[in-house]
Amino acid sequence: MIDWIFLLVTGLIAWHALTHRNEDGGNDIGHLLFGAIALLFFVRVLFVDILQLI
């Protein structure tokens, strides 16, 4: 159950950070960096802990 909650939270963080735009319509480097990190954790937990592929 903890894995599913972690997956939900990191997925939401990654989605928000990677799709966030500032007033000019561009991306901030901080949002992209932390969104990419959250996405890596999301994929790792999905493949290793939930699907047990690796």
N, C-alpha and C positions, 0 to 999 in steps of 0.2 A: 504494500500500500504506500509506503514511503517513496518508493521509486516512481509511482504514478504521480504523486504530489510534486516530487522534484521535477519530473518531466513537464508537468503543467506549468509550474512556475518558471523554469528556465525557457520553455517554449514561448511563454508570454513576454518574458524579458527580451529574448532574442527578436521576436517579431516587432515589439515596440521600438527597440533600439535600431534595428535595421531599416525600418520604414519611417522613422522620425525625420521631419524636415524643419529647418529653422525658418525665420521670416523671409529670407532670400530664396527659399526653395531648395537650398543645398543641404548636404549632410555635415554634421559635426564629426570630427575625427574621434572624439570620445565615445559618442554613441555607436559608431561603427566598430570601434575596438571592443567595447564591452558586449555589443551584440554578437560579434564573431566568437568571443570567448564563451558566451552563454550558449550559442549554437553548437560549439564543440562539445560542451558538457552534455547538451541535450542528445546529440548523436551518440556519444559514448555510452550514456546510460541506456538509451534505447537499444543499441546493438548488443552491448555486453551484458547488461543486467536483465533486461526484459526479454529480448528475442534470443539471447544466448547464442549469437552467431560467431562470436570471436572467442 
